[in-house]
Amino acid sequence: MKKRILSIILISFSMLLFTSCSKNNVDKNNEQDHVEASSPETDIKNEDNTEDLADSDTGKTEEKQDSNVSTPPPKNTANKVEKPQTPTKVEKEETPTKPKTVSKALRLYFHDTMSDKKIYLSKNVNITDNAIVTAIINEFKNPPNSSYVAINPNAGVSSAKVNKEASLLTVDFNNSILTKTFGSGIEGYFIQGLVNTLGYNLGVSNVRITINGKGYSSGHIYLGDNDSFNVDYNGWNPLK
């Protein structure tokens, strides 16, 4: 009888122990299923809140690109055509004015050294740009008669100025106007003929002759820088 009771007790205890273990296993399985079901939700949430992604190979953090922002295409410079430069404007050069030459009748006074006569004649002379003094000097460089005293061909007119109030013409030469020394009479008549020619054609009563700014001087005649010759037509006759 005792053995039977003990067997019943052991069987009851075994059944109670088995039932308790089964319940524990069910609770553990339910807890594991709950954990596995919640893990994907946590991962998605973390991925959505992440701004930077780590490179699995280098560990370098790269900036996350926004797929909604379009990147402008690179500029195509291969077919770019440069705008040609505007050529520099070249100012038009002024055309030099052609010299104006006119022919004018001039009165020329000469001393004939062969006949010892003082004459004057009229001649049409070309005058360029109104340079009447230069035209007269050129005529004296090539007188119409070999017996007339000629001016030094190397003597040029540096300047010629007329003072109307003083009725004075000042002519400056760059060289001596005579090539050789003459007697006082011949030199005096030559100078007077030149003075009369300049005075008559320019309408003045006095002529100052200077050489490089200095008053005319020679072996017979000496003039100061401010002295002048008087125009004098007495004794001069037209050429016949």
ABEGO torsion letter per residue (X at the ends): XAAAAAAAAAAAAAAAAAAAAAAAAAAAAAAAAAAAAAAAAAAAAAAAABABBBBAAAGBBBBBBBAABBBBBBBBAAABBBBBBBBBBBBBBBBBBBBBBBBBBBBBBBBBAAAGBBBBBBBBBBBBGGBAAAAAAAAAABBABAABBBBBAABBBABBBBBAAAGBBBBBBABBABABBBBAAAAAAAAAAAAAAAAAAAGBABBBBBBGGBBBBBAABBBBAABBBBBBABGBBBBX
